[in-house]
Structures are given as C-alpha cells and as structure tokens.
C-alpha cells in the first residue's frame, strides 16, 4: 500500500499534446499540473528576474539553463498542494541533468509517459496552435477551433510557435529524450498521433495500472490503482 499521492511525468516533443493531456489528467485524478513552459511564460509576463533571464532562450526555441529551471521546479514541488495531492510534470525533465536533479532530491515518479507523434504532424500542430489568454485553453485552428466567434477573435499565438523555431525545439527534444528515459524505470510510450480522447483513454489505463492505493494526510482517497 502506498502512503503518498500519485506522481507522474508526461514527456513528449513540442506540440505532442502534453498540455492537452495533462489538463485532462489533472481533472480526473486531482493532481497538481506543473508545466515548466507555463511557469516560465508567467515569469516572463510578470517581468521577474527569472523571466528576464529566460525570455531570450524561449523566444529562440532553446532550453532555459538547467540551474534556473531546476531551482524553480524544486521550490514549487515543496509546496503543500504537491505533497498533498501529488503532481504531474509537463515539460520537465528536459535534460539528463534535470532528471538527475529530481533523483538527487529523492523525488521519484510513479510513471513516466512519453507521447509519440511523427515530426510532420508536430509541425502542423505547432503552427496551428492558438491560446485563449482569458481561460488558458489550448486550441488548434484546424483540429480544435473554438465555436464561439468572440473566443476565436481573442486567440493569441506563442512567439515560439513558428515552423523555424519548432524545428530548433524538436532537435533539442531528440537530443535529450533517450538520456532522460534511461534514468527512470517506469517509462511507457503512448501513441499520441490519434484523437485526443483515444490518447487519453490509453493514459488512463496506464495510470490506473500503477498498482497501489494513495492516501491524503491520513484520509483514504479513491483507489489509484
Ligand atoms: P513548453 O511550453 O513546455 O513547450 P513544448 O514542450 O515545446 O510543448 P508545447 O507546449 O509546444 O506542446 P504540448 O506538447 O504541450 O502540446 P499541446 O497540448 O499544446 O516549453 C516552451 C519553452 O519553455 C521551451 O522551448 C524552453 O525554452 C522553455 N522550457 C520549458 N520547460 C523547460 C525545461 N524543463 N527546461 C528548460 N527550458 C524549458 O498541443 C499542441 C497543439 O496540438 C494544440 O493546438 C492542440 O490543440 C493540438 N493537439 C493536441 N493533441 C492533439 C491530438 N491528439 N490531435 C490533434 N491535435 C492535437
């Protein structure tokens, strides 16, 4: 019997659907969704010291230096909600050093999910992606456009969502993913090149397949396995 809540990593290339799936996982399992991309974009928007340092890397599609991201994430994982409800890491670790930093801090995931999507499809997804700045919802102009015209008119595009920058981000992903996977035992690949609901249903099977029952501050939660 486990005495801690679920801890899951979702990895995958840019636009493989990490954010889309993580929102659904967080809703279903009540875990805290931590996207390092979202955290960094927030820091940039708020003009914090971290944001000022991160901006140049993000705008060009390169990784933000490990020490900045590791510090930010470790601080966040220490907060009470993560300890209480468990966590879902979206976009971290991105390098072997980031993975090692988790293990050094004795932060062990129960499951590492890797979303696989072919490169040509990833580029289509990147260039068509739009964000709703009001709700934070992710859309795609062809695959999942908003029905409401008002929402459509306020959608924004990320500065790194061009084909050129997506290629830099993809190369970076392919350079690091194998070394990251080698550091964890519970790695499962999911075919992310299907309808969102089909991808999610496979993810649910994998999460439910992690045996054990999770407890929250001494209170029994819904069985997690
Ligand atoms: P980050 O925000 O993490 O970007 P990313 O990894 O490039 O991933 P994306 O957000 O682009 O895509 P996603 O996989 O979440 O896909 P989504 O669900 O949106 O990082 C941005 C930058 O921050 C990095 O380049 C780096 O500079 C920095 N950074 C972040 N973390 C870092 C770290 N740990 N270390 C160092 N630097 C870091 O879906 C994409 C599109 O496809 C959407 O339009 C969606 O509607 C559509 N879609 C989703 N699923 C499907 C489906 N099944 N079928 C059809 N369309 C779909």
Boltz pocket constraint, residues with backbone or C-beta under 6 A from the ligand:
constraints:
  - pocket:
      binder: B
      contacts: [[A, 12], [A, 13], [A, 14], [A, 15], [A, 16], [A, 17], [A, 18], [A, 19], [A, 20], [A, 21], [A, 36], [A, 37], [A, 38], [A, 40], [A, 54], [A, 57], [A, 58], [A, 59], [A, 61], [A, 62], [A, 63], [A, 64], [A, 65], [A, 66], [A, 69], [A, 90], [A, 91], [A, 92], [A, 93], [A, 94], [A, 98], [A, 125], [A, 126], [A, 128], [A, 129], [A, 130], [A, 138], [A, 139], [A, 140], [A, 141], [A, 143], [A, 144], [A, 160], [A, 169], [A, 192], [A, 193], [A, 194], [A, 195], [A, 196], [A, 199]]
      max_distance: 6.0
